[in-house]
Amino acid sequence: MNLRRDRGRGKTGGPLRAWLRRSILGAMMTGVAFVVERRLLKAIRAGGARTSPGGEPGTSGSLSAADQVDDQPGR
């Protein structure tokens, strides 16, 4: 009796199917890497200017304790 087949965990396809799945996964990962690299290069060219939670671009993201309390919802 083949226990693998009984549990429904048998081989899923064959070498061709595994090759196809790996090819699709590789293409998807290449696309993600391309998008991430483009965004990273764009940010580096822009000088890394970011907006802080409550300030102008290029200012530090640290807020005083009073500012942090005022920004909390319900206060």
N, C-alpha and C positions, 0 to 999 in steps of 0.2 A: 504494500500500500504506500503510495507517495503522499507523505504528509504535506509537502509544499502545495501540491495541487488541491488537497482537501481544504487548506486554509485560504485558498485564493491568492496565494502570493507567488505564483509561478513566474517564469520568465515573461517579461512583457515585450514581446516582439522578437527581435533578433539583432544582429549586427547592423543591418540597414536602418532599422528603426532607431537604434541608439545613435548612430551616426547622424541621422536627421535631427533628433532632439538636441544633440550637442551642437550641430551647425546652427540651429535656430537660436539656442541659448547664446552662442558665441556672437551671432549677429546682433542680438539684443544688447549684450554687454558692450559691444563696440559702439552701438548707437548711444548708449548712456554715457560711456567714456567720452565720446565726441562732444556731447552737450555739456558735460561737466567741465571739460577742458576749455571749451569756448567761453563759458561763463567765468571761469577762473582767469583766463587771459584778459577778458573784458574788464574784470574788476581790478586786475593789476595795472592795466593801461589807464584806468580812471584814477589811479592813485590810492585805491583802497578807501575812498571816502565813503563812510557809512553814516546813516542817520542814527542818532542815539534814541533811546526810548521817548524822550521828551524834549529833544533839542534840535539844533541845527546840524547839518552835515559837517562832520569834521570835529565836533565837540566831543569831549569825553563822555562816556556813558554813565559816569558815576553821578548819583543824585544825593542831595543831603537827606537826612532822616525825615525832615519836615516835608520835603517834596515827595518822598516815597509814600508817606502816610496820606498826603493829599491826593495822590494818584490812585489810591485803592478804592474800588467800588464800594458804595454804601457809606462813604464818609463824607 
